[in-house]
């Protein structure tokens, strides 16, 4: 077994309050390198052994502008988000008669704009509304090959493969995704401890590429985005020692 991981990250949050609004900046960076492997058959022979070599760097930046209006009855927040990632991940599967390398490199970018409003209709009744637009681009360059070892030809005959044959073409593939989602709701504060609410919200998770492919094909598989709609009705009670 083999396992080695080097990981570090940095983050910086800055904020400043002006007379009319406040601004907040959230900056973050992370990087890691990792190598790990496993002897799947747990024997002194090479039956199935796996090795992974990974490295990744990512950077994100978020800006938020917030404030109040209409005699402090309206709380507002608007902002933007940016994310950039690049990485390499090679996976080697060694068998008694053939070695297979999968994985490759990725370059991903994402940006979003968002806003949220919260308005006090009365001292107890509040309305909430939020929106978000997301745009993402994902790139994948597969580096996937079949390698012969000392036993490939005498025991396996190559099985129709050639040494160094590409499982996928060595070229960059790209997919883009975008989504507009929103959330809305209302809540009523019966007293300082008890509140009821109803809300609706939407979520989005972008698609991407399948990293491991076998047998050889002309292009990698990919998957579509996931979207979800959530309805919620509930109550919150902050002090159970008191009666409602």
JODA-V194642 format. One record per pair of residues at least 12 apart in sequence whose C-alpha atoms are under 8 Angstrom apart, sorted by the first residue. I is the first residue (numbers start at 0). GAP is how many residues later the second one is. D is the distance in Angstrom with one decimal. If there is no record, write none. Layout:
BEGIN
I;GAP;D, I;GAP;D
END
This chain:
BEGIN
0;35;7.4, 0;36;5.5, 0;37;4.8, 0;38;6.3, 1;33;7.3, 1;34;4.8, 1;35;4.8, 1;36;6.6, 2;31;7.6, 2;32;5.9, 2;33;4.1, 2;34;6.5, 3;30;5.5, 3;31;5.2, 3;32;6.1, 4;27;7.2, 4;28;5.9, 4;29;4.3, 4;30;6.6, 5;26;5.5, 5;27;5.2, 5;28;6.3, 6;23;7.7, 6;24;6.0, 6;25;4.2, 6;26;6.6, 7;22;6.0, 7;23;5.7, 7;24;6.4, 8;19;7.4, 8;20;5.5, 8;21;4.1, 8;22;6.3, 9;18;5.6, 9;19;5.2, 9;20;6.4, 10;15;7.3, 10;16;5.5, 10;17;4.1, 10;18;6.3, 11;13;7.9, 11;14;5.9, 11;15;5.1, 11;16;6.3, 12;12;5.6, 12;13;4.5, 12;14;6.4, 13;12;6.6, 19;47;6.8, 19;48;7.9, 20;44;6.9, 20;45;5.6, 20;46;4.5, 20;47;7.4, 21;43;5.7, 21;44;5.3, 21;45;6.1, 22;40;7.3, 22;41;5.6, 22;42;4.7, 22;43;6.5, 23;39;5.8, 23;40;5.1, 23;41;6.6, 24;36;7.4, 24;37;5.8, 24;38;4.8, 24;39;6.5, 25;35;5.8, 25;36;5.1, 25;37;6.6, 26;32;7.8, 26;33;5.9, 26;34;4.7, 26;35;6.5, 27;31;5.8, 27;32;5.3, 27;33;6.6, 28;28;7.6, 28;29;5.7, 28;30;4.6, 28;31;6.6, 29;27;5.8, 29;28;5.4, 29;29;6.7, 30;24;7.5, 30;25;5.6, 30;26;4.4, 30;27;6.5, 31;23;5.6, 31;24;5.5, 31;25;6.8, 32;20;7.9, 32;21;5.7, 32;22;4.3, 32;23;6.7, 33;18;7.9, 33;19;6.0, 33;20;5.1, 33;21;6.3, 34;16;7.5, 34;17;5.6, 34;18;4.6, 34;19;6.3, 35;15;5.9, 35;16;5.4, 35;17;6.8, 36;12;7.4, 36;13;5.3, 36;14;4.1, 36;15;6.1, 37;12;5.3, 37;13;6.6, 45;48;7.3, 45;49;6.2, 45;50;5.4, 46;47;7.4, 46;48;4.9, 46;49;4.8, 47;45;6.9, 47;46;5.6, 47;47;4.6, 47;48;7.0, 48;44;5.8, 48;45;5.0, 48;46;6.5, 49;41;7.2, 49;42;5.7, 49;43;4.6, 49;44;6.2, 50;40;5.8, 50;41;5.1, 50;42;6.6, 51;37;7.0, 51;38;5.8, 51;39;4.6, 51;40;6.4, 52;35;7.9, 52;36;5.7, 52;37;5.3, 52;38;6.6, 53;33;7.4, 53;34;5.6, 53;35;4.4, 53;36;6.6, 54;32;5.5, 54;33;5.4, 54;34;6.6, 55;29;7.4, 55;30;5.9, 55;31;4.1, 55;32;6.5, 56;28;5.8, 56;29;5.6, 56;30;6.2, 57;25;7.3, 57;26;5.6, 57;27;4.3, 57;28;6.5, 58;24;5.8, 58;25;5.3, 58;26;6.5, 59;21;7.4, 59;22;5.5, 59;23;4.4, 59;24;6.4, 60;20;5.8, 60;21;5.2, 60;22;6.6, 61;17;7.3, 61;18;5.8, 61;19;4.4, 61;20;6.4, 62;16;5.3, 62;17;5.5, 62;18;6.6, 63;13;6.8, 63;14;5.8, 63;15;4.3, 63;16;6.8, 64;12;5.6, 64;13;5.3, 64;14;5.9, 65;12;6.4, 72;46;5.7, 72;47;5.1, 72;48;7.7, 73;43;7.0, 73;44;5.7, 73;45;4.5, 73;46;6.5, 74;42;5.8, 74;43;5.1, 74;44;6.4, 75;39;7.5, 75;40;5.8, 75;41;4.6, 75;42;6.5, 76;38;5.5, 76;39;5.2, 76;40;6.6, 77;35;7.8, 77;36;5.8, 77;37;4.2, 77;38;6.5, 78;34;5.9, 78;35;5.4, 78;36;6.3, 79;31;7.4, 79;32;5.6, 79;33;4.4, 79;34;6.2, 80;30;5.4, 80;31;5.0, 80;32;6.4, 81;27;7.7, 81;28;5.8, 81;29;4.4, 81;30;6.6, 82;26;5.7, 82;27;5.1, 82;28;6.2, 83;23;7.7, 83;24;5.9, 83;25;4.6, 83;26;6.6, 84;21;7.8, 84;22;5.7, 84;23;5.1, 84;24;6.4, 85;19;7.4, 85;20;5.5, 85;21;4.4, 85;22;6.3, 86;18;5.6, 86;19;5.3, 86;20;6.8, 87;15;7.8, 87;16;5.7, 87;17;4.2, 87;18;6.4, 88;14;5.5, 88;15;5.5, 88;16;6.3, 89;12;5.9, 89;13;4.6, 89;14;5.7, 89;53;7.5, 90;12;5.7, 95;55;6.8, 95;56;7.8, 96;51;7.5, 96;52;6.6, 96;53;7.7, 96;54;5.2, 96;55;4.5, 96;56;8.0, 96;58;6.7, 96;59;6.1, 97;48;7.4, 97;49;6.4, 97;50;5.5, 97;51;6.1, 97;53;7.7, 97;54;5.7, 98;47;6.0, 98;48;5.0, 98;49;6.2, 98;50;6.9, 99;44;7.6, 99;45;6.1, 99;46;4.8, 99;47;6.2, 100;42;7.6, 100;43;5.1, 100;44;5.2, 100;45;6.4, 100;46;7.8, 101;40;7.4, 101;41;6.4, 101;42;4.4, 101;43;6.8, 101;109;7.1, 101;110;5.5, 101;111;7.0, 102;39;5.8, 102;40;5.9, 102;41;6.2, 102;108;5.3, 102;109;6.0, 103;36;7.1, 103;37;5.6, 103;38;4.2, 103;39;4.6, 103;40;7.1, 103;107;7.4, 104;35;5.8, 104;36;5.2, 104;37;6.5, 104;38;7.6, 105;32;7.4, 105;33;5.5, 105;34;4.6, 105;35;6.4, 106;31;6.1, 106;32;5.0, 106;33;6.6, 107;28;7.5, 107;29;5.8, 107;30;4.5, 107;31;6.0, 108;27;5.7, 108;28;5.3, 108;29;6.5, 109;24;7.3, 109;25;5.7, 109;26;4.3, 109;27;6.4, 110;23;6.0, 110;24;5.5, 110;25;6.6, 111;20;6.9, 111;21;5.4, 111;22;4.3, 111;23;6.2, 112;19;5.7, 112;20;5.4, 112;21;6.8, 113;16;7.5, 113;17;5.6, 113;18;4.2, 113;19;6.4, 114;15;5.6, 114;16;5.5, 114;17;6.6, 115;12;7.5, 115;13;5.7, 115;14;4.1, 115;15;6.5, 116;12;5.2, 116;13;6.2, 123;64;5.4, 123;65;4.8, 123;66;6.8, 124;61;7.4, 124;62;6.0, 124;63;4.6, 124;64;6.6, 125;60;5.6, 125;61;5.4, 125;62;6.4, 126;57;7.7, 126;58;6.0, 126;59;4.5, 126;60;6.7, 127;55;7.9, 127;56;5.4, 127;57;5.1, 127;58;5.9, 128;53;7.5, 128;54;5.7, 128;55;4.4, 128;56;6.7, 129;52;5.5, 129;53;5.0, 129;54;6.3, 130;49;7.4, 130;50;5.9, 130;51;4.2, 130;52;6.4, 131;48;5.8, 131;49;5.4, 131;50;6.2, 132;45;7.4, 132;46;5.7, 132;47;4.5, 132;48;6.5, 133;44;5.4, 133;45;5.3, 133;46;6.5, 134;41;7.6, 134;42;5.9, 134;43;4.3, 134;44;6.7, 135;40;5.7, 135;41;5.1, 135;42;6.2, 135;70;7.4, 136;37;7.2, 136;38;5.9, 136;39;4.4, 136;40;6.4, 137;36;5.7, 137;37;5.4, 137;38;6.3, 137;70;6.7, 138;33;6.5, 138;34;5.5, 138;35;4.4, 138;36;6.7, 139;32;5.5, 139;33;5.2, 139;34;6.5, 139;69;7.1, 140;29;6.5, 140;30;5.5, 140;31;4.3, 140;32;6.2, 141;26;6.6, 141;27;7.3, 141;28;5.9, 141;29;6.9, 141;30;7.4, 141;69;7.5, 142;23;7.9, 142;25;7.5, 142;27;6.0, 143;22;5.9, 143;23;5.3, 143;24;6.1, 143;26;7.8, 144;19;5.7, 144;20;5.4, 144;21;4.4, 144;22;5.2, 144;23;7.7, 145;15;7.4, 145;16;7.5, 145;17;6.2, 145;18;5.3, 145;19;5.3, 145;20;6.5, 145;21;6.9, 146;15;7.8, 146;16;5.0, 146;17;5.1, 146;18;7.3, 147;14;7.8, 147;15;5.3, 147;16;7.6, 165;50;7.2, 166;46;7.3, 166;47;6.9, 166;48;6.8, 166;49;4.1, 166;50;6.3, 167;45;7.8, 167;48;6.0, 167;49;5.8, 167;50;5.9, 167;51;6.1, 167;52;6.9, 168;49;6.6, 168;50;7.0, 174;33;7.1, 176;29;6.3, 176;30;7.4, 176;48;7.6, 177;28;7.9, 178;25;7.1, 180;20;7.8, 180;21;5.5, 180;22;6.7, 180;23;7.5, 181;19;6.1, 181;20;5.8, 182;16;7.4, 182;17;5.5, 182;18;4.1, 182;19;6.3, 183;15;5.7, 183;16;5.4, 183;17;6.5, 184;12;7.3, 184;13;5.5, 184;14;3.9, 184;15;6.1, 185;12;5.7, 185;13;6.5, 192;43;7.9, 192;44;5.5, 192;45;5.0, 192;46;5.9, 192;51;8.0, 193;41;7.3, 193;42;5.8, 193;43;4.6, 193;44;6.6, 193;50;7.0, 194;40;5.5, 194;41;5.2, 194;42;6.6, 195;37;7.9, 195;38;5.8, 195;39;4.1, 195;40;6.4, 196;36;5.9, 196;37;5.6, 196;38;6.0, 197;33;7.8, 197;34;5.6, 197;35;4.4, 197;36;6.5, 198;32;6.0, 198;33;5.2, 198;34;6.6, 199;29;7.3, 199;30;5.7, 199;31;4.7, 199;32;6.3, 200;28;5.9, 200;29;5.2, 200;30;6.8, 201;25;7.2, 201;26;5.6, 201;27;4.5, 201;28;6.2, 202;24;5.6, 202;25;5.1, 202;26;6.5, 203;21;7.2, 203;22;5.9, 203;23;4.7, 203;24;6.7, 204;20;5.6, 204;21;5.1, 204;22;6.5, 205;18;7.0, 205;19;4.3, 205;20;6.4, 206;15;7.4, 206;16;5.2, 206;17;4.4, 206;18;4.1, 206;19;7.2, 207;14;5.6, 207;15;5.5, 207;16;6.9, 207;17;7.8, 208;12;5.9, 208;13;4.1, 208;14;6.2, 209;12;5.4, 209;13;7.5
END
